[in-house]
């Protein structure tokens, strides 16, 4: 399947979180992922310090272990103490949320089957940093991550920004040789070609009310 021919606006409005439509049977060439990363490296980053590192995993045995950590992270999230429930976002019980939950569980079951798993990190630990320091540090990796997802879309691939394994961040660090005390993981990204490339813009009408001019 050829890569989609997208206008800049189409690229920005149809790069979706992809879970069910990841092609888990088609290999992904290393040079394709690396090329997408080289595109993403051009994204703005804090003071141009380029503090991000990227661990790319295509070894099936390692991916299987990563999937186990990811699923244990889900159990950690589900079993969080009830008194902390107020910290969580309350999602409306809509059909759309039901579909998202179903796709999340599909990915939980199959994430290790994605041809490539990517873990981006940023130098240092953010715990204990001021809000200014945290924002500055995340600015060194998050724009690059989004550009990576856009670059994947241009090549007919997709991904999903997942964070469940961060409940077990140290376990993932130990598995992948990431120096835990010197690097903070920003997520886990399954990378695969997509089943079709006909993604559409999502309904973001609720976001219209979040636009504030001059004051909240």
C-alpha positions in Angstrom: 0.0 0.0 0.0 1.4 3.4 -1.0 1.8 6.3 1.5 -1.1 8.7 1.6 -0.9 11.9 -0.4 -1.9 14.5 2.1 -2.0 18.3 2.2 -0.5 19.9 5.3 -3.9 20.5 6.7 -5.0 16.9 6.1 -1.8 15.6 7.7 -2.4 17.7 10.8 -6.1 16.9 11.1 -6.0 13.2 10.3 -3.0 11.9 12.3 -4.9 9.8 14.8 -4.1 7.6 17.7 -4.0 4.2 16.0 -4.7 1.0 18.0 -7.0 -1.4 16.2 -5.8 -0.5 12.7 -2.1 -1.3 13.3 -1.0 -4.0 10.9 0.6 -6.4 13.3 1.7 -8.8 10.5 3.6 -6.5 8.2 7.3 -5.9 9.0 8.5 -2.3 9.5 11.9 -1.6 8.0 14.4 0.0 10.4 15.4 2.6 7.9 11.8 3.8 7.6 11.5 4.4 11.4 15.0 6.0 11.5 14.0 8.3 8.6 10.8 9.3 10.4 12.9 10.1 13.5 15.3 12.2 11.4 12.4 14.3 10.2 11.2 14.6 13.8 14.6 15.7 15.0 13.9 19.0 13.2 11.1 19.9 15.6 11.8 22.7 18.0 13.3 21.7 21.3 14.2 23.6 24.5 17.3 25.8 23.8 18.2 23.4 21.0 19.9 21.2 23.6 18.5 18.0 22.0 18.1 16.2 25.3 16.0 13.3 24.0 17.1 9.7 23.4 15.2 7.0 21.6 15.1 3.3 22.2 13.7 1.4 19.2 12.9 -2.3 19.8 12.1 -4.8 17.0 13.4 -7.9 18.9 10.3 -10.1 19.4 11.5 -11.5 22.7 12.2 -8.0 24.1 8.9 -6.8 22.8 7.1 -9.6 24.6 8.7 -8.6 27.9 7.7 -4.9 27.2 4.1 -6.1 26.7 4.1 -7.8 30.0 5.3 -4.7 31.8 2.7 -2.7 29.9 -0.1 -5.0 31.1 1.1 -4.9 34.6 1.0 -1.1 34.3 -2.6 -1.4 33.4 -3.3 -3.5 36.5 -1.5 -0.8 38.6 -3.7 1.9 37.1 -6.9 -0.2 37.7 -6.0 -1.0 41.3 -5.0 2.5 42.4 -6.3 3.4 45.8 -9.9 4.6 45.7 -9.0 7.8 47.7 -6.9 8.9 44.7 -9.8 8.6 42.3 -10.4 12.3 42.5 -7.1 12.8 40.8 -8.4 11.0 37.7 -10.2 12.6 34.8 -13.9 11.6 34.7 -14.8 10.4 31.3 -18.4 10.7 30.2 -20.1 7.3 29.6 -20.7 7.9 25.9 -20.6 5.5 22.9 -17.4 7.1 21.8 -15.7 6.5 25.1 -16.9 2.9 25.0 -15.2 2.5 21.6 -12.0 4.1 22.9 -12.0 1.8 25.9 -12.4 -1.2 23.7 -9.6 -0.1 21.4 -7.3 0.5 24.5 -7.9 -3.1 25.6 -7.2 -4.4 22.2 -3.9 -2.6 22.2 -3.1 -3.9 25.7 -3.6 -7.4 24.5 -1.6 -7.0 21.3 1.0 -4.2 21.9 3.9 -6.7 21.9 2.9 -7.7 18.4 3.6 -4.3 16.9 6.7 -4.6 14.7 8.5 -1.8 16.5 8.1 -0.4 20.0 9.6 3.0 20.6 10.4 4.6 24.0 11.5 8.2 23.9 13.3 9.6 26.9 14.5 13.0 28.1 17.6 13.6 30.1 17.2 14.0 33.8 14.4 13.3 36.3 11.5 15.7 36.4 10.5 14.8 40.0 11.1 17.7 42.3 11.6 20.2 39.4 9.7 23.5 39.4 6.9 23.9 36.9 9.2 26.1 34.8 11.9 23.4 34.8 9.5 20.6 34.0 7.9 22.5 31.1 11.3 23.4 29.7 12.5 19.8 30.0 9.3 18.4 28.3 9.8 20.9 25.5 12.9 19.0 24.6 11.0 15.8 23.7 7.3 16.3 23.2 7.4 18.4 20.0 9.7 15.8 18.5 7.3 13.0 19.5 4.4 14.7 17.7 6.6 15.3 14.7 7.5 11.6 14.7 3.8 10.7 14.6 3.3 13.1 11.7 6.2 11.6 9.9 4.9 8.1 10.4 1.5 9.1 9.0 3.2 10.5 5.9 4.8 7.1 5.3 1.6 5.1 5.8 2.4 4.1 9.4 0.7 4.9 12.6 1.2 4.8 16.4 -0.4 5.6 19.7 1.0 7.6 22.6 0.7 5.2 25.5 1.8 5.8 29.1 0.5 2.8 31.2 3.9 1.3 31.5 5.1 4.4 33.3 3.6 2.9 36.5 6.5 0.4 36.0 9.0 2.9 34.5 12.0 1.5 36.4 11.2 -2.1 35.2 11.2 -0.8 31.6 14.4 1.0 32.2 16.0 -2.1 33.6 14.8 -4.2 30.6 16.0 -1.7 28.0 19.2 -0.5 29.7 17.9 3.0 30.2 19.7 4.8 33.0 16.7 5.4 35.3 18.4 8.1 37.5 19.5 10.0 34.4 16.5 9.8 32.0 12.8 10.1 32.2 10.6 8.1 29.8 7.9 10.0 27.9 5.8 7.1 26.8 5.7 3.9 24.7 4.8 4.0 21.0 3.8 0.9 19.0 4.8 1.5 15.4 3.2 -0.3 12.4 1.9 0.2 9.0 -1.8 1.0 9.2 -4.7 -1.0 7.8 -5.7 1.6 5.2 -4.7 5.2 5.3 -8.2 6.8 5.1 -8.2 8.5 8.6 -10.6 11.4 9.1 -10.6 14.5 11.4 -12.1 13.8 14.8 -15.0 15.7 16.4 -13.3 18.4 18.4 -16.4 20.7 18.7 -16.2 20.6 22.5 -12.8 22.3 22.3 -14.3 25.4 20.9 -15.3 26.4 24.5 -11.7 26.2 25.6 -10.6 29.3 23.6 -10.0 32.2 25.9 -9.0 35.7 24.6 -7.2 38.1 26.9 -8.5 36.3 30.1 -10.0 33.0 31.2 
